[in-house]
Amino acid sequence: MKEKVVLITGGNSGIGKATACELASLGACVILACRNKDKAEKAVAQIKDKSGNERVFFLPCDLSSFASIQQAAEIFHRQFGQLDILINNAGIFTTDLQFTEEGYELQFGVNHLGHFLLTHLLLDSLQKAPSARIINVSSVAYMRGKIDFDNLKGEKSKGTFHGLKAYAQSKLANVLFTRELSRRFSGITANALHPGVVRTGFGSKKTKWSVRLLWLLWQPFMRSPENGASTSIYLATAPRLEGVTGQFFDEKGCCRRMARGAKNEMLAKQLWRYSEEAIGGVGKGGYSDR
Ligand SMILES: NC(=O)c1ccc[n+]([C@@H]2O[C@H](COP(=O)([O-])OP(=O)(O)OC[C@H]3O[C@@H](n4cnc5c(N)ncnc54)[C@H](OP(=O)(O)O)[C@@H]3O)[C@@H](O)[C@H]2O)c1
């Protein structure tokens, strides 16, 4: 991995941090794209210490803000250039209706749209790599997801917001994005994964007290972040996955048959068009019309 440049979103905690640490231990140059400077700098120091690798960096990036994502991509281009592995790992689960800077429902906005824009802005760097990989951290929750195009800004959700539905929608969007990336690009592979149920702060950040309590009680039965990172690491490193694209992998690293919603090509194209319109004039080039 010594020649590889890896960018991972949300690399300051949980699954992302464990993934970043292992990839740094394997010698890769690892960039943590994170929204919180203090947490990220602490994570960088810990990863450097644990891996013995000094090539670990913090890139400020708040996925709920197009301006911040654009700035992150500009800094990346100035300081690095080629990108071998992009791990779209960051994610949020909320039980209240909240919004991104551009007014999208927070889970759709961060988990899907923010990553859609970041990937778009980094495509030229990915295309410079001999065999780039995009890894989208999704969830089996995608199977319950439906994309409600008339409600992606929470228009119909006032007073009736259902956090799990919105989360499942965003995770289905991760898989549809993966499918469409694999259809549109050769030379770059894109795969999605479920990390398992993992002992991180995920269920207790923007959730109501009952969910936080459940999350806490569940902890003894969850996988460690290191185990939760195993499929991301496998997808990033396994030579046998060269050329494998458009697939969904489970927490054991097994390739799984997709649920019907994720195989819907029309839906994937519709989501792509919607997302392209949503990011509008932010950045130029990137995705071409296919
Ligand atoms: N844990 C599970 O059981 C489980 C199961 C299935 C799928 N997943 C998926 O695994 C991924 C990682 O989650 P995790 O369990 O490791 O949870 P986590 O420890 O809460 O990590 C999530 C990461 O995403 C970052 N993030 C959230 N909002 C962001 C934003 N607006 N801009 C930039 N970064 C942002 C967080 O930053 P802060 O530290 O600043 O909040 C954190 O670094 C997520 O995509 C999640 O959907 C997790």
The ligand as an SDF file (V2000), in Angstrom:
LIG
                    3D

 48 52  0  0  0  0  0  0  0  0999 V2000
  -22.1020    1.5860   13.6420 N   0  0  0  0  0  0  0  0  0  0  0  0
  -22.9110    0.7600   12.9860 C   0  0  0  0  0  0  0  0  0  0  0  0
  -23.4830   -0.1820   13.5620 O   0  0  0  0  0  0  0  0  0  0  0  0
  -23.1490    0.9350   11.5080 C   0  0  0  0  0  0  0  0  0  0  0  0
  -23.9680    0.0090   10.8470 C   0  0  0  0  0  0  0  0  0  0  0  0
  -24.1760    0.1410    9.4730 C   0  0  0  0  0  0  0  0  0  0  0  0
  -23.5540    1.1880    8.7910 C   0  0  0  0  0  0  0  0  0  0  0  0
  -22.7760    2.0740    9.4610 N   0  0  0  0  0  0  0  0  0  0  0  0
  -22.1500    3.1560    8.6860 C   0  0  0  0  0  0  0  0  0  0  0  0
  -20.7750    3.2380    9.0120 O   0  0  0  0  0  0  0  0  0  0  0  0
  -20.3000    4.5570    8.7530 C   0  0  0  0  0  0  0  0  0  0  0  0
  -19.4010    5.0150    9.8980 C   0  0  0  0  0  0  0  0  0  0  0  0
  -20.1870    5.1000   11.0790 O   0  0  0  0  0  0  0  0  0  0  0  0
  -19.6260    4.7610   12.5360 P   0  0  0  0  0  0  0  0  0  0  0  0
  -20.4540    3.6690   13.0680 O   0  0  0  0  0  0  0  0  0  0  0  0
  -18.1590    4.6430   12.5330 O   0  0  0  0  0  0  0  0  0  0  0  0
  -20.0870    6.0680   13.3420 O   0  0  0  0  0  0  0  0  0  0  0  0
  -19.2600    7.2980   13.9510 P   0  0  0  0  0  0  0  0  0  0  0  0
  -18.2150    6.8260   14.8860 O   0  0  0  0  0  0  0  0  0  0  0  0
  -20.3030    8.2440   14.4440 O   0  0  0  0  0  0  0  0  0  0  0  0
  -18.5240    7.8930   12.6760 O   0  0  0  0  0  0  0  0  0  0  0  0
  -19.1960    8.6740   11.7510 C   0  0  0  0  0  0  0  0  0  0  0  0
  -18.2150    9.6620   11.1740 C   0  0  0  0  0  0  0  0  0  0  0  0
  -18.9320   10.4980   10.2460 O   0  0  0  0  0  0  0  0  0  0  0  0
  -18.5820   11.8490   10.5450 C   0  0  0  0  0  0  0  0  0  0  0  0
  -19.5790   12.8070   10.1000 N   0  0  0  0  0  0  0  0  0  0  0  0
  -20.8680   12.9370   10.4870 C   0  0  0  0  0  0  0  0  0  0  0  0
  -21.4140   14.0100    9.9140 N   0  0  0  0  0  0  0  0  0  0  0  0
  -20.4510   14.5910    9.1490 C   0  0  0  0  0  0  0  0  0  0  0  0
  -20.3850   15.7440    8.3330 C   0  0  0  0  0  0  0  0  0  0  0  0
  -21.4280   16.5680    8.1970 N   0  0  0  0  0  0  0  0  0  0  0  0
  -19.2250   16.0220    7.6920 N   0  0  0  0  0  0  0  0  0  0  0  0
  -18.1410   15.2160    7.8470 C   0  0  0  0  0  0  0  0  0  0  0  0
  -18.1350   14.1250    8.6290 N   0  0  0  0  0  0  0  0  0  0  0  0
  -19.2770   13.8260    9.2640 C   0  0  0  0  0  0  0  0  0  0  0  0
  -18.4170   11.8670   12.0440 C   0  0  0  0  0  0  0  0  0  0  0  0
  -17.7680   13.0440   12.4740 O   0  0  0  0  0  0  0  0  0  0  0  0
  -17.9120   13.5750   13.9980 P   0  0  0  0  0  0  0  0  0  0  0  0
  -17.0180   12.6900   14.8220 O   0  0  0  0  0  0  0  0  0  0  0  0
  -17.4660   14.9760   13.9130 O   0  0  0  0  0  0  0  0  0  0  0  0
  -19.3550   13.4120   14.3830 O   0  0  0  0  0  0  0  0  0  0  0  0
  -17.6210   10.5940   12.2470 C   0  0  0  0  0  0  0  0  0  0  0  0
  -16.2670   10.8130   11.9690 O   0  0  0  0  0  0  0  0  0  0  0  0
  -21.5420    5.4210    8.5370 C   0  0  0  0  0  0  0  0  0  0  0  0
  -21.6860    5.6700    7.1560 O   0  0  0  0  0  0  0  0  0  0  0  0
  -22.6880    4.5440    9.0080 C   0  0  0  0  0  0  0  0  0  0  0  0
  -23.8930    4.7970    8.2950 O   0  0  0  0  0  0  0  0  0  0  0  0
  -22.5490    1.9850   10.8000 C   0  0  0  0  0  0  0  0  0  0  0  0
  1  2  1  0
  2  3  2  0
  2  4  1  0
  4  5  1  0
  4 48  2  0
  5  6  2  0
  6  7  1  0
  7  8  2  0
  8  9  1  0
  8 48  1  0
  9 10  1  0
  9 46  1  0
 10 11  1  0
 11 12  1  0
 11 44  1  0
 12 13  1  0
 13 14  1  0
 14 15  2  0
 14 16  1  0
 14 17  1  0
 17 18  1  0
 18 19  2  0
 18 20  1  0
 18 21  1  0
 21 22  1  0
 22 23  1  0
 23 24  1  0
 23 42  1  0
 24 25  1  0
 25 26  1  0
 25 36  1  0
 26 27  1  0
 26 35  1  0
 27 28  2  0
 28 29  1  0
 29 30  1  0
 29 35  2  0
 30 31  1  0
 30 32  2  0
 32 33  1  0
 33 34  2  0
 34 35  1  0
 36 37  1  0
 36 42  1  0
 37 38  1  0
 38 39  2  0
 38 40  1  0
 38 41  1  0
 42 43  1  0
 44 45  1  0
 44 46  1  0
 46 47  1  0
M  CHG  2   8   1  16  -1
M  END
$$$$
